Amino acid sequence: MIGFTATAPRMAKQEIIEERHERLPVLRDIKSNPGDWKVGNCAEDETFAHLEKIKQLFSTRDDGLHEVIAVTLTVDLACQSLTHGPCPQCCQLITKLRSPRCPIMILAPAKTDGGVVGGVRESAAD
């Protein structure tokens, strides 16, 4: 599944963000700082809003495939060779959504700040 940042005229963008909040209620618990994007704007918000439904679909399979691993990688479409870790809000979201039943891996390039990606320390197990 691929998610996109909410980019649209103001009213349409607000509707997109509200829909993401409805599908992913944990977004209401995410803290925002001045200058941050609105909570619900990011591509991660769009894709993780469908995570519970995906887990439900896998849990009902008869073929024994019940495990789900979520992976996130942010790519700048204007400069496709540029990837970066999630924003601080998405790091909060990832922390809240991670579980033994559904690990979330961040496939961002290695950081030079000791492995800290937006406040979430990455480990070899993540």
C-alpha positions in Angstrom: 0.0 0.0 0.0 1.3 3.4 -0.9 0.2 6.6 0.9 0.6 10.2 -0.1 0.8 13.5 1.8 -2.5 15.3 1.8 -2.0 17.8 -1.0 -5.2 19.5 -2.3 -7.0 22.8 -2.0 -7.6 23.8 1.6 -11.1 22.5 2.0 -10.4 19.2 0.3 -7.2 18.8 2.3 -9.1 19.3 5.5 -11.6 16.6 4.5 -8.7 14.2 3.8 -7.2 14.9 7.2 -10.5 14.5 9.0 -11.1 11.1 7.2 -7.7 9.9 8.3 -8.5 10.9 11.9 -11.7 8.9 11.7 -9.9 5.8 10.4 -7.0 6.1 12.8 -8.3 7.6 16.1 -4.8 7.4 17.7 -4.0 10.5 15.6 -5.9 12.5 18.2 -3.1 11.6 20.7 -0.3 12.8 18.5 1.3 16.1 19.7 2.1 18.8 17.2 4.7 21.6 17.6 4.5 25.0 16.0 5.7 24.8 12.4 4.8 21.1 12.1 2.4 19.8 9.5 -1.1 19.2 10.6 -1.5 15.9 12.3 -3.0 13.6 9.6 -1.2 15.2 6.7 1.6 12.7 6.2 1.6 9.7 4.0 2.2 7.4 7.0 -1.2 8.6 8.4 -2.9 7.5 5.2 -1.3 4.0 5.1 -1.4 3.3 8.8 -5.1 4.2 8.8 -5.6 0.9 7.0 -3.4 -1.2 9.2 -6.1 -2.6 11.4 -8.2 -3.7 8.4 -5.1 -5.4 6.9 -4.4 -7.2 10.2 -8.0 -8.4 10.3 -7.9 -9.7 6.7 -4.7 -11.7 7.5 -6.1 -13.1 10.7 -8.9 -14.8 8.8 -6.7 -16.5 6.2 -6.8 -20.3 6.0 -3.3 -20.7 4.7 -1.5 -20.0 7.9 -0.2 -16.6 6.9 -1.3 -14.4 9.8 1.7 -12.2 10.4 1.9 -8.5 9.3 5.0 -6.4 9.2 4.6 -2.7 8.3 7.4 -0.9 6.5 7.7 2.8 6.0 10.0 4.8 3.7 9.5 8.4 2.8 10.6 9.4 -0.7 10.6 12.9 -2.1 8.9 12.5 -5.5 10.5 15.8 -6.7 13.9 14.2 -6.0 13.4 10.5 -6.1 16.9 9.7 -4.9 16.2 11.6 -1.6 14.7 9.5 1.2 14.4 10.5 4.8 13.1 9.2 8.1 9.7 10.0 9.4 8.8 13.4 10.9 8.5 13.7 14.7 4.7 13.3 14.5 5.0 10.1 12.5 7.6 8.8 15.0 5.1 9.3 17.7 2.5 7.5 15.6 4.9 4.6 14.9 5.7 4.3 18.6 2.0 4.1 19.4 1.2 1.5 16.7 4.2 -0.8 17.0 3.3 -4.1 18.7 4.7 -7.7 18.8 1.8 -8.6 16.5 2.7 -5.9 13.9 6.3 -4.6 14.0 6.9 -1.4 12.0 10.2 -1.1 10.3 11.6 2.2 9.1 13.6 1.9 5.9 15.2 5.3 6.0 18.9 5.8 5.4 21.2 5.5 8.4 21.3 8.7 10.4 24.5 10.3 11.6 23.0 11.2 15.0 23.6 7.8 16.6 20.6 6.0 15.1 18.0 8.4 16.3 15.3 8.9 13.7 13.0 11.8 14.7 13.2 10.8 18.3 12.7 7.1 17.8 15.9 5.0 18.4 16.3 2.4 15.7 17.8 -0.9 16.7 18.9 -3.9 14.6 15.7 -5.7 15.7 13.5 -2.9 14.4 
